[in-house]
Amino acid sequence: MSRERFESRRQQFATAAIRLGEAVEDYLGRDRLVAAGLEPTRVERMTRDSVIQRFEFAYELGWKTLKDWLQDQGVQAATPKQTLGAAFESQLIADLAGWSDIHEMRNLTSHLYDEDKAKKVAEFVSRRGLALFEALAERLAQA
């Protein structure tokens, strides 16, 4: 794995985390959009789906960036769960339980769309997940 590939993926992940933050801001501030005259149910679905889509991008880029860094250090991890465990051992992530929850939420989005699951994922990402992505982006910038 070349340093250039890691750096490219790291930058893509950092951008994905920023975009996720924007989606979360819209989701948490959706009352402003409703106050501006948009239909409440449509705003709810639109902002929630935006959070979920950007969460999926950030998750995929995040674990693959970790995998690239670990490979560069001689650590082999084939799956997201293995990668997260190795990243915790290497002190790239500090909250393994939080990242396990992120992994679980990502698995929920991989299956048939379910309104209740979508709400659960969007709330998790907004309340807890975004901070974990931001912390990882900051940590990777130092790697």
MIMARTOR-60010 format. One record per residue: x, y, z of N, C-alpha, C in turn; residue in one letter. Coordinates in pm, 1 decimal. Layout:
# residues N
(r (X, Y, Z), (X, Y, Z), (X, Y, Z), 'A'),
...
# end
This chain:
# residues 143
(r (85.4, -117.7, 0.0), (0.0, 0.0, 0.0), (89.3, 123.1, 0.0), 'M'),
(r (66.4, 210.9, -91.9), (148.9, 330.4, -100.0), (94.8, 439.2, -8.2), 'S'),
(r (184.5, 523.4, 34.3), (145.8, 637.0, 117.5), (51.2, 729.1, 40.3), 'R'),
(r (72.3, 738.5, -90.9), (-12.8, 824.0, -174.3), (-157.8, 774.4, -173.3), 'E'),
(r (-175.8, 643.0, -181.9), (-311.6, 587.3, -179.5), (-378.3, 614.5, -45.6), 'R'),
(r (-304.2, 593.3, 62.6), (-358.8, 622.1, 195.3), (-398.1, 768.7, 205.1), 'F'),
(r (-311.0, 856.1, 161.8), (-338.5, 999.7, 172.5), (-460.6, 1037.8, 89.5), 'E'),
(r (-473.4, 982.6, -28.8), (-589.5, 1010.3, -113.0), (-718.0, 964.5, -43.7), 'S'),
(r (-715.2, 843.5, 7.4), (-834.2, 791.0, 74.2), (-862.1, 868.8, 203.1), 'R'),
(r (-757.4, 908.2, 273.7), (-774.7, 985.6, 396.3), (-844.1, 1118.0, 366.1), 'R'),
(r (-803.4, 1182.1, 258.5), (-866.5, 1308.8, 219.7), (-1012.6, 1287.1, 179.1), 'Q'),
(r (-1039.2, 1179.2, 108.0), (-1177.4, 1147.9, 71.0), (-1262.1, 1124.1, 195.7), 'Q'),
(r (-1206.0, 1052.1, 292.3), (-1278.3, 1027.3, 417.1), (-1303.7, 1157.8, 491.4), 'F'),
(r (-1203.6, 1243.6, 498.8), (-1220.5, 1371.6, 568.3), (-1332.9, 1452.8, 503.9), 'A'),
(r (-1338.0, 1453.3, 371.8), (-1445.5, 1523.6, 301.0), (-1580.1, 1458.9, 330.6), 'T'),
(r (-1585.6, 1325.9, 331.8), (-1710.8, 1255.5, 361.7), (-1758.8, 1288.1, 502.6), 'A'),
(r (-1666.4, 1298.8, 597.9), (-1704.3, 1333.4, 735.2), (-1760.5, 1475.6, 741.6), 'A'),
(r (-1701.3, 1566.3, 666.9), (-1753.1, 1704.2, 662.0), (-1893.2, 1705.7, 602.6), 'I'),
(r (-1912.2, 1634.0, 493.5), (-2044.4, 1629.2, 428.8), (-2147.9, 1564.1, 520.1), 'R'),
(r (-2104.9, 1462.9, 595.0), (-2194.8, 1402.0, 692.5), (-2234.7, 1504.9, 797.6), 'L'),
(r (-2139.7, 1583.4, 841.7), (-2169.5, 1689.9, 938.5), (-2272.1, 1788.0, 885.4), 'G'),
(r (-2262.2, 1821.4, 758.8), (-2360.1, 1911.5, 696.8), (-2499.2, 1848.2, 696.0), 'E'),
(r (-2505.3, 1720.0, 664.0), (-2634.1, 1650.2, 661.6), (-2694.1, 1642.8, 801.7), 'A'),
(r (-2610.9, 1615.8, 899.7), (-2658.5, 1611.3, 1038.9), (-2709.4, 1748.7, 1081.7), 'V'),
(r (-2638.7, 1852.9, 1043.7), (-2683.0, 1989.0, 1075.6), (-2821.5, 2016.0, 1017.3), 'E'),
(r (-2842.6, 1975.9, 892.8), (-2974.5, 1992.6, 830.0), (-3080.1, 1909.1, 901.2), 'D'),
(r (-3043.8, 1786.7, 936.8), (-3137.9, 1696.6, 1004.2), (-3178.0, 1751.9, 1140.6), 'Y'),
(r (-3080.1, 1794.9, 1217.3), (-3110.6, 1847.7, 1350.2), (-3178.8, 1984.0, 1343.4), 'L'),
(r (-3156.2, 2058.2, 1236.1), (-3216.6, 2189.9, 1219.4), (-3333.1, 2190.6, 1122.4), 'G'),
(r (-3395.7, 2074.8, 1105.4), (-3502.9, 2064.6, 1006.0), (-3621.7, 2155.1, 1036.1), 'R'),
(r (-3638.3, 2197.7, 1160.0), (-3747.0, 2291.0, 1192.7), (-3731.8, 2422.0, 1116.6), 'D'),
(r (-3607.4, 2461.4, 1090.4), (-3583.4, 2582.9, 1011.0), (-3635.9, 2566.8, 869.3), 'R'),
(r (-3617.7, 2448.0, 814.2), (-3665.8, 2423.0, 679.0), (-3818.8, 2422.0, 674.5), 'L'),
(r (-3878.6, 2367.2, 777.8), (-4024.3, 2366.1, 785.6), (-4075.3, 2509.2, 802.7), 'V'),
(r (-4007.3, 2586.3, 886.0), (-4046.9, 2726.2, 907.0), (-4034.6, 2807.4, 778.5), 'A'),
(r (-3947.1, 2763.6, 690.0), (-3930.0, 2833.1, 561.6), (-4038.2, 2794.0, 461.2), 'A'),
(r (-4127.8, 2703.3, 502.0), (-4240.6, 2671.4, 416.6), (-4240.1, 2533.7, 353.7), 'G'),
(r (-4139.6, 2452.4, 382.2), (-4136.9, 2317.3, 325.9), (-4226.2, 2224.1, 407.7), 'L'),
(r (-4278.7, 2124.0, 341.8), (-4370.7, 2029.3, 404.9), (-4295.4, 1943.4, 508.1), 'E'),
(r (-4343.5, 1936.8, 632.9), (-4269.6, 1870.9, 741.5), (-4231.8, 1724.7, 715.9), 'P'),
(r (-4323.5, 1644.9, 665.1), (-4292.7, 1503.2, 642.1), (-4185.9, 1487.5, 535.6), 'T'),
(r (-4195.3, 1568.6, 433.1), (-4095.0, 1563.2, 326.0), (-3958.0, 1606.1, 378.8), 'R'),
(r (-3953.4, 1710.8, 458.5), (-3827.6, 1756.6, 517.2), (-3767.7, 1647.7, 605.2), 'V'),
(r (-3850.3, 1584.1, 686.2), (-3804.6, 1476.0, 774.3), (-3738.5, 1364.8, 692.9), 'E'),
(r (-3807.3, 1318.3, 590.2), (-3753.5, 1207.8, 507.9), (-3628.7, 1251.1, 432.7), 'R'),
(r (-3632.5, 1368.6, 375.0), (-3521.0, 1416.7, 293.8), (-3393.4, 1431.9, 378.5), 'M'),
(r (-3406.7, 1493.9, 493.9), (-3287.7, 1516.3, 576.4), (-3239.1, 1385.9, 639.3), 'T'),
(r (-3331.2, 1300.2, 678.8), (-3292.4, 1170.4, 737.2), (-3221.2, 1084.7, 634.0), 'R'),
(r (-3276.6, 1078.3, 512.9), (-3214.4, 997.3, 408.6), (-3077.3, 1051.5, 368.7), 'D'),
(r (-3062.7, 1182.0, 374.3), (-2933.1, 1243.4, 345.3), (-2830.1, 1201.3, 449.6), 'S'),
(r (-2868.3, 1201.6, 576.1), (-2777.4, 1157.2, 683.1), (-2736.7, 1012.9, 659.5), 'V'),
(r (-2834.0, 928.7, 628.5), (-2804.5, 785.8, 610.0), (-2711.5, 763.7, 491.3), 'I'),
(r (-2737.9, 829.7, 379.9), (-2653.0, 811.6, 262.0), (-2510.3, 858.5, 288.7), 'Q'),
(r (-2497.3, 972.4, 349.9), (-2363.0, 1023.5, 378.3), (-2293.4, 940.7, 486.0), 'R'),
(r (-2371.1, 886.5, 578.7), (-2317.0, 794.8, 678.5), (-2257.5, 672.5, 609.8), 'F'),
(r (-2330.1, 617.4, 512.7), (-2280.0, 499.9, 441.7), (-2148.4, 531.0, 370.5), 'E'),
(r (-2140.8, 646.1, 305.2), (-2015.4, 685.7, 239.0), (-1902.0, 698.0, 340.9), 'F'),
(r (-1929.0, 768.2, 450.3), (-1825.6, 790.6, 551.1), (-1779.7, 659.2, 612.8), 'A'),
(r (-1872.7, 570.8, 640.2), (-1836.5, 442.1, 698.1), (-1745.1, 363.8, 604.6), 'Y'),
(r (-1785.2, 351.2, 479.0), (-1706.1, 274.0, 383.4), (-1565.9, 333.4, 366.3), 'E'),
(r (-1559.3, 464.4, 350.9), (-1427.7, 528.1, 337.6), (-1347.5, 517.5, 466.2), 'L'),
(r (-1414.9, 527.7, 579.4), (-1345.7, 521.4, 708.3), (-1277.5, 388.5, 731.7), 'G'),
(r (-1353.0, 279.4, 718.5), (-1290.5, 151.3, 749.0), (-1185.1, 114.7, 645.1), 'W'),
(r (-1207.0, 154.6, 519.1), (-1108.1, 123.4, 415.7), (-981.6, 207.4, 432.2), 'K'),
(r (-996.1, 329.1, 481.1), (-878.5, 411.9, 509.0), (-799.3, 351.9, 624.7), 'T'),
(r (-870.0, 307.7, 727.3), (-803.2, 239.5, 838.7), (-730.0, 115.4, 790.1), 'L'),
(r (-795.4, 38.8, 704.5), (-734.4, -83.0, 650.6), (-606.2, -49.2, 574.0), 'K'),
(r (-611.2, 56.7, 492.1), (-491.9, 99.2, 417.4), (-377.6, 134.1, 512.6), 'D'),
(r (-407.0, 211.2, 616.2), (-303.4, 251.8, 711.4), (-245.5, 129.2, 781.3), 'W'),
(r (-333.9, 39.7, 824.1), (-288.3, -80.4, 893.3), (-200.3, -166.3, 802.7), 'L'),
(r (-240.6, -181.9, 675.9), (-159.7, -259.9, 581.8), (-21.9, -197.8, 565.4), 'Q'),
(r (-17.3, -66.1, 561.2), (110.6, 3.5, 548.9), (199.6, -23.5, 669.9), 'D'),
(r (136.6, -53.8, 783.3), (210.5, -84.3, 905.9), (236.8, -234.0, 921.5), 'Q'),
(r (195.1, -312.7, 819.7), (218.4, -456.4, 823.4), (109.7, -535.4, 894.4), 'G'),
(r (-3.0, -472.2, 924.5), (-113.5, -538.9, 992.6), (-218.3, -576.7, 889.1), 'V'),
(r (-252.3, -705.0, 885.2), (-352.3, -752.7, 790.1), (-487.5, -763.8, 859.0), 'Q'),
(r (-588.4, -704.2, 797.9), (-726.1, -712.7, 845.5), (-814.3, -718.4, 721.6), 'A'),
(r (-895.6, -822.2, 711.4), (-972.5, -843.7, 589.0), (-1112.7, -784.8, 593.8), 'A'),
(r (-1172.4, -782.0, 711.8), (-1312.1, -739.5, 722.6), (-1320.8, -608.1, 800.2), 'T'),
(r (-1434.6, -541.8, 790.8), (-1450.9, -419.7, 870.8), (-1432.1, -445.0, 1020.8), 'P'),
(r (-1490.2, -552.2, 1073.8), (-1476.5, -579.7, 1218.1), (-1330.3, -603.8, 1256.8), 'K'),
(r (-1258.7, -680.3, 1174.6), (-1116.3, -704.0, 1202.3), (-1039.1, -572.7, 1195.7), 'Q'),
(r (-1072.5, -491.5, 1097.5), (-1004.8, -362.9, 1079.6), (-1029.2, -272.5, 1198.9), 'T'),
(r (-1151.8, -265.7, 1246.1), (-1182.8, -180.8, 1361.2), (-1110.8, -228.5, 1486.1), 'L'),
(r (-1105.7, -360.9, 1506.0), (-1032.5, -414.7, 1621.3), (-884.4, -381.1, 1615.5), 'G'),
(r (-824.8, -398.2, 1498.2), (-682.5, -366.8, 1481.6), (-657.6, -216.8, 1495.4), 'A'),
(r (-751.6, -135.3, 1446.6), (-737.5, 10.3, 1459.3), (-744.3, 52.0, 1605.3), 'A'),
(r (-825.9, -14.6, 1683.3), (-832.5, 13.4, 1826.9), (-700.8, -24.8, 1894.2), 'F'),
(r (-649.7, -142.6, 1860.7), (-522.2, -187.5, 1917.6), (-408.1, -93.5, 1879.1), 'E'),
(r (-417.1, -34.7, 1761.0), (-314.1, 58.9, 1713.4), (-340.8, 202.3, 1757.5), 'S'),
(r (-444.7, 221.1, 1836.6), (-482.2, 351.6, 1892.8), (-523.5, 453.7, 1786.9), 'Q'),
(r (-575.4, 405.0, 1674.0), (-631.9, 496.5, 1574.2), (-773.9, 535.8, 1611.6), 'L'),
(r (-843.8, 444.3, 1677.5), (-974.9, 476.8, 1732.0), (-971.6, 450.4, 1882.2), 'I'),
(r (-1039.5, 535.9, 1956.4), (-1037.2, 524.7, 2101.7), (-1160.8, 454.9, 2157.7), 'A'),
(r (-1269.2, 455.8, 2083.3), (-1397.0, 404.2, 2132.3), (-1440.0, 285.3, 2047.3), 'D'),
(r (-1391.6, 168.2, 2082.8), (-1424.7, 48.7, 2005.0), (-1573.6, 17.4, 2014.2), 'L'),
(r (-1633.6, 36.9, 2129.2), (-1777.4, 11.7, 2143.6), (-1857.1, 103.9, 2051.1), 'A'),
(r (-1817.3, 229.8, 2043.8), (-1884.1, 324.3, 1955.1), (-1870.8, 283.1, 1809.8), 'G'),
(r (-1752.5, 237.5, 1771.6), (-1731.4, 193.5, 1633.2), (-1804.0, 62.9, 1604.9), 'W'),
(r (-1818.6, -20.6, 1705.8), (-1899.8, -141.6, 1688.2), (-2045.3, -103.1, 1664.0), 'S'),
(r (-2091.3, -0.5, 1734.3), (-2227.0, 49.9, 1710.6), (-2239.9, 107.9, 1569.7), 'D'),
(r (-2137.9, 180.3, 1524.8), (-2139.4, 233.0, 1387.7), (-2150.7, 117.0, 1289.0), 'I'),
(r (-2071.2, 13.4, 1310.8), (-2075.2, -104.3, 1223.1), (-2215.5, -165.9, 1223.2), 'H'),
(r (-2275.8, -178.0, 1339.5), (-2411.0, -233.2, 1349.9), (-2511.6, -145.8, 1275.1), 'E'),
(r (-2499.3, -14.9, 1289.5), (-2590.2, 76.0, 1219.2), (-2571.7, 63.8, 1067.9), 'M'),
(r (-2449.0, 47.7, 1023.8), (-2424.1, 30.6, 880.4), (-2489.3, -97.4, 830.6), 'R'),
(r (-2483.8, -202.2, 910.3), (-2549.7, -326.6, 871.4), (-2700.5, -307.6, 859.2), 'N'),
(r (-2758.1, -223.8, 943.8), (-2902.0, -196.6, 934.3), (-2937.6, -129.7, 801.8), 'L'),
(r (-2848.5, -45.7, 751.1), (-2878.2, 25.5, 626.3), (-2855.1, -61.2, 503.5), 'T'),
(r (-2794.1, -176.8, 522.4), (-2762.3, -263.9, 409.2), (-2880.3, -348.1, 363.9), 'S'),
(r (-2983.1, -351.0, 443.4), (-3095.7, -439.2, 414.5), (-3215.2, -358.4, 365.1), 'H'),
(r (-3324.1, -425.2, 348.7), (-3446.6, -362.4, 301.0), (-3477.5, -237.0, 382.0), 'L'),
(r (-3518.7, -132.2, 313.3), (-3547.4, -5.5, 380.2), (-3662.8, -22.2, 477.7), 'Y'),
(r (-3642.3, 22.8, 600.0), (-3742.6, 16.5, 704.6), (-3744.4, 152.3, 774.0), 'D'),
(r (-3861.5, 213.7, 779.8), (-3874.9, 349.0, 834.4), (-3822.3, 360.3, 978.1), 'E'),
(r (-3856.3, 264.2, 1062.5), (-3811.6, 269.0, 1201.7), (-3659.5, 255.2, 1212.5), 'D'),
(r (-3602.3, 165.7, 1131.4), (-3456.7, 149.2, 1132.1), (-3387.8, 275.0, 1079.1), 'K'),
(r (-3447.6, 336.4, 978.2), (-3390.3, 459.6, 923.1), (-3386.3, 569.3, 1030.1), 'A'),
(r (-3493.6, 582.1, 1104.8), (-3496.3, 681.9, 1213.4), (-3389.7, 650.6, 1318.5), 'K'),
(r (-3378.2, 523.3, 1352.9), (-3279.3, 480.9, 1453.3), (-3137.4, 515.5, 1407.5), 'K'),
(r (-3106.9, 485.6, 1283.1), (-2973.2, 513.2, 1229.4), (-2946.5, 663.1, 1226.4), 'V'),
(r (-3040.5, 740.1, 1175.7), (-3020.9, 885.5, 1166.3), (-3001.6, 948.0, 1303.7), 'A'),
(r (-3076.4, 903.7, 1400.8), (-3061.2, 956.5, 1537.0), (-2925.4, 918.2, 1595.2), 'E'),
(r (-2884.8, 792.7, 1576.6), (-2754.3, 749.4, 1625.6), (-2641.8, 831.2, 1562.9), 'F'),
(r (-2646.8, 843.9, 1431.3), (-2541.0, 917.9, 1361.2), (-2536.9, 1061.5, 1409.5), 'V'),
(r (-2653.3, 1122.3, 1425.2), (-2659.9, 1262.6, 1466.3), (-2613.3, 1283.7, 1609.5), 'S'),
(r (-2646.5, 1191.9, 1696.3), (-2617.0, 1209.0, 1839.5), (-2480.4, 1155.5, 1881.1), 'R'),
(r (-2430.7, 1053.3, 1809.0), (-2307.0, 988.6, 1853.8), (-2207.7, 959.6, 1741.9), 'R'),
(r (-2257.7, 910.7, 1629.5), (-2169.0, 864.4, 1523.0), (-2083.9, 972.1, 1460.0), 'G'),
(r (-2143.7, 1087.5, 1434.2), (-2068.7, 1195.5, 1368.9), (-1942.3, 1229.5, 1447.2), 'L'),
(r (-1952.8, 1237.7, 1578.1), (-1835.5, 1271.4, 1660.4), (-1724.5, 1167.2, 1644.7), 'A'),
(r (-1761.8, 1041.6, 1629.5), (-1661.6, 936.6, 1610.6), (-1592.8, 949.1, 1475.1), 'L'),
(r (-1670.0, 982.5, 1371.7), (-1610.6, 1005.3, 1239.5), (-1517.1, 1125.7, 1242.8), 'F'),
(r (-1559.8, 1232.1, 1308.2), (-1476.1, 1352.4, 1316.7), (-1347.3, 1324.8, 1393.2), 'E'),
(r (-1356.4, 1248.6, 1501.0), (-1236.6, 1213.2, 1577.2), (-1141.5, 1128.8, 1492.4), 'A'),
(r (-1195.7, 1037.7, 1414.2), (-1110.8, 955.2, 1328.1), (-1043.6, 1041.7, 1221.4), 'L'),
(r (-1118.9, 1132.9, 1159.6), (-1060.4, 1219.5, 1057.9), (-944.8, 1300.3, 1116.4), 'A'),
(r (-962.9, 1349.4, 1237.3), (-857.5, 1426.1, 1304.3), (-736.9, 1337.8, 1333.2), 'E'),
(r (-761.8, 1216.6, 1381.3), (-653.0, 1124.0, 1414.6), (-576.6, 1082.6, 1288.8), 'R'),
(r (-649.6, 1056.3, 1180.5), (-583.3, 1016.3, 1056.5), (-500.2, 1129.4, 996.1), 'L'),
(r (-540.9, 1252.1, 1020.4), (-462.9, 1365.9, 970.5), (-325.7, 1371.1, 1037.1), 'A'),
(r (-314.7, 1309.5, 1155.2), (-188.3, 1306.2, 1228.8), (-107.4, 1180.6, 1199.5), 'Q'),
(r (-169.3, 1083.8, 1132.8), (-103.5, 953.6, 1110.8), (5.4, 963.3, 1004.5), 'A'),
# end
